[in-house]
């Protein structure tokens, strides 16, 4: 059985367009992105290469670049875009309500 768990990740206006913030919840780290077209996205917060926090990286369009070895991911799809990263990021559904960003962290029981 799968349960939907929408978690309040913070105020939408705390994330500038074309930027990323770190969001920690239940011992896990996530990254929340604000795209240039005004939409919000969420992925796992650590690079799949060496577990570096992506919130310290550079957002360019729909790409997040890891600050350590410059690995790049499409944060909308989680797709790894080339060496040194080869494992995709997990992505999570996001919605904005009343100026707050909510991330859907699904759990299976």
C-alpha positions as CSV (number, residue, x, y, z in Angstrom):
1,X,0.0,0.0,0.0
2,X,1.3,3.5,-0.9
3,X,0.6,6.6,1.2
4,X,0.9,10.1,-0.1
5,X,2.6,12.4,2.3
6,X,2.7,16.1,1.4
7,X,5.3,18.0,3.5
8,X,5.5,21.7,3.8
9,X,9.0,22.6,2.5
10,X,8.7,26.4,3.1
11,X,7.5,29.7,1.5
12,X,7.6,29.8,-2.2
13,X,9.0,33.4,-2.1
14,X,12.0,32.1,-0.2
15,X,13.3,30.5,-3.4
16,X,14.4,32.9,-6.1
17,X,13.7,31.9,-9.7
18,X,16.5,29.8,-11.2
19,X,17.7,28.9,-7.7
20,X,17.7,25.9,-5.3
21,X,17.4,25.4,-1.6
22,X,18.1,22.5,0.8
23,X,15.2,20.9,2.6
24,X,15.8,18.3,5.3
25,X,13.0,16.0,6.5
26,X,13.0,12.8,8.5
27,X,16.7,12.3,8.3
28,X,16.8,12.8,4.5
29,X,18.0,15.8,2.4
30,X,16.1,17.1,-0.6
31,X,16.6,20.0,-3.1
32,X,13.8,22.3,-4.0
33,X,14.1,24.2,-7.3
34,X,12.3,27.3,-8.7
35,X,12.5,27.2,-12.5
36,X,12.9,30.3,-14.7
37,X,9.2,29.7,-15.8
38,X,8.0,30.0,-12.2
39,X,7.4,26.3,-11.5
40,X,8.8,24.3,-8.6
41,X,10.5,20.9,-8.6
42,X,12.1,18.6,-6.0
43,X,14.8,15.9,-6.1
44,X,17.0,14.1,-3.7
45,X,19.3,16.6,-2.2
46,X,22.6,14.8,-2.6
47,X,24.6,14.2,-5.8
48,X,24.5,10.5,-6.8
49,X,28.3,10.7,-7.5
50,X,29.8,11.6,-4.1
51,X,26.8,12.6,-1.9
52,X,27.5,16.4,-2.0
53,X,24.6,18.8,-1.3
54,X,23.1,20.0,-4.5
55,X,21.7,23.1,-2.8
56,X,25.3,24.5,-3.0
57,X,25.3,24.0,-6.7
58,X,24.5,26.2,-9.7
59,X,21.1,26.2,-11.4
60,X,21.1,27.0,-15.1
61,X,17.8,26.7,-16.9
62,X,16.6,23.2,-16.0
63,X,20.1,22.0,-15.0
64,X,21.6,21.7,-11.5
65,X,25.4,21.5,-11.5
66,X,27.0,19.7,-8.5
67,X,29.5,22.0,-6.8
68,X,32.2,19.4,-6.3
69,X,32.9,17.7,-9.7
70,X,30.5,19.7,-11.9
71,X,28.2,16.7,-12.6
72,X,24.9,17.9,-14.1
73,X,21.3,16.7,-13.7
74,X,18.1,17.8,-15.3
75,X,16.2,18.7,-12.0
76,X,12.8,18.4,-13.8
77,X,13.4,14.8,-14.7
78,X,16.3,13.7,-12.5
79,X,18.3,12.6,-15.5
80,X,22.0,12.5,-15.1
81,X,23.5,14.5,-18.0
82,X,27.0,13.0,-18.2
83,X,30.3,12.1,-16.4
84,X,31.0,12.0,-13.6
85,X,27.4,11.4,-12.7
86,X,25.7,8.3,-14.2
87,X,22.9,7.6,-11.7
88,X,19.7,9.7,-12.0
89,X,18.2,11.7,-9.1
90,X,14.9,10.7,-7.7
91,X,12.3,13.4,-8.3
92,X,9.2,14.2,-6.2
93,X,5.9,15.8,-7.0
94,X,5.5,19.5,-5.9
95,X,2.5,21.7,-5.5
96,X,2.2,25.3,-4.3
97,X,-0.7,26.3,-2.1
98,X,-1.3,29.6,-0.3
99,X,2.3,30.7,-1.1
100,X,3.8,27.5,0.4
101,X,5.7,24.7,-1.4
102,X,4.6,21.2,-0.6
103,X,6.6,18.1,-1.6
104,X,5.0,14.7,-1.9
105,X,7.1,12.1,-0.2
106,X,5.4,8.8,-1.0
107,X,6.0,5.8,1.4
108,X,5.1,2.2,0.9
109,X,3.8,-0.1,3.6
